[in-house]
Amino acid sequence: MIPAEKLFAHGKFITETELQKISKERDYLQFHRVIEELIENGLLSPVKASGKNGRIPPLYNKYRIIKPREDYSEYMDSIRRLNPLLNIPEYLNRPELYKKHFDIVEGLSHYLWYKAELLKEPMSRKERSFSIWGREKLVDEHFSLAREILRFNGLEENFLNYYDTPEPFFEYVHSYSREMTVLILENKDTWFSFRKLMQATGKNLIAGTAVDLLLYGEGNKISKKGALEDYASGMLRNQEGQTVNFLYFGDLDKEGIRLFFRTREANPSLTIQPFAPMYKLMLELARGREMPESPDKRDLPAAIKDFAELLGGDQAGVINDLLAKGRYIPQEIINYQVLAGILT
């Protein structure tokens, strides 16, 4: 006998050869009886236009698979008990959709019956998900289905009244203003030294630029698609008309340059520029010193040229020469004492 689930897995049609494979019946007469039983039970219907296989007794070369019609009568009472804000008439017309939506729509209906007042105040997405369904990740795991259910029931996407939480970063806020400058630092030691000095001295003018906030980029985390945009909109824009400018400062190496461009590409609505004075200071401090060897052997001439142009001045040759020699300048060359001398 052929298991129904294996038969239905083939979609709408199946060939005689495929039926032989899933039946694993070597005796042709026995195999013929299996197919005849499936036809008698209404699970298969021959496609006569496909012709016969030429054997005795014959079988057709192709069959239509007929799935039994599902009985949804057991769902009707449950549909009628849904909260009236939900689309009860359409679920009665399409009970197969109710079955598909069951877990989410039943939880939502219960919430609307007994806790609808909680929708008046916002919650985070995971908080709302747990509040309704007792599973904090349900909306995240079934986001498309949840949206489909809201649309089917004529509810706006913001009906659940939750807010998304931006990706958290290590930050130090020196001051809030209508026009803020955020300095993204690639490495943790540099971020901590900058933070320590700014806290201790109360100064925030770095190479002539007032820095209001220090952000630790945490490697590739800063280049995650939209992460910085979410952070800026959720954490910084607290005043009407506030603008936020981002400066980037990291290692002067191939990966540091890639990371800068990936961060810009991942957050196209933001203004992100390299902190040129600090990179130039790195080059000055490295002059005449043996810099460490870079493990990165990949080539990126166009990116180096573009990055050098953003720094301004005649930097391309110096940076090219440094990287061509397989060397790099770590951000930590700007140490605590160096920064203390330029912080005003």
Secondary structure, DSSP 8 states (H G I E B T S, - for coil): ---HHHHHTTTTEEEHHHHHHHH----HHHHHHHHHHHHHTTSEEE-GGG-B-S-SS--BSEEEE-------GGGHHHHHTS-TTS-HHHHHH-HHHHHHHHHHHHHHHHHHHH-GGGGGS-EEHHHHHHHHHS-TTHHHHTHHHHHHHHHHTT--TTTT-EE------EEEE----SEEEEEEESSHHHHHHHHHHHHHH---EETTEE--EEEE-TGGGGGSTTHHHHHIIIII--STT-EEEEEEE--BSHHHHHHHHHHHHH-TTS-EEE-HHHHHHHHHHHTTS---B-S-----HHHHHHHHHHH-SS-HHHHHHHHHTTB-B-GGGS-HHHHHHHB-
